[in-house]
Amino acid sequence: MSISTTSIEAYNDINSDGTSATQKNIILDTLDTIAKPLSAREVSNITGIEINAVSGRINDLKKDGLLVEAEKRKCSISHRLVTPVTSLSHKFKFNTRFFGRNFWKTTFEVQ
């Protein structure tokens, strides 16, 4: 099965006009604000972005390494088993034991 010419044109349009980047930022901000893994349908419900666009942006963000899959669970909207996603900032909690106290003092010290 091949991708239709109109699908390729639509994909190129959303990438060139900034729509894709805007949607990615909205999705990342939503996941950071909610601070728990969400399904694509839950993200769509919260953001108002259509589910097909959310699914595409989530796939892009996973490929970019900005989102990771979380443990499977039932979606609160569809009630189907889904693999929700979360941003890396919530998947890996940074702590002073990893970097050491001096790293945090010198890196984030208020001048």
Secondary structure, DSSP 8 states (H G I E B T S, - for coil): ----HHHHHHHHHHHHSSHHHHHHHHHHHHHHHH-S-B-HHHHHHHH---HHHHHHHHHHHHHTTSEEE---EE-TTT-SEE--EEEHHHHS---HHHH-HHHHHHHH---
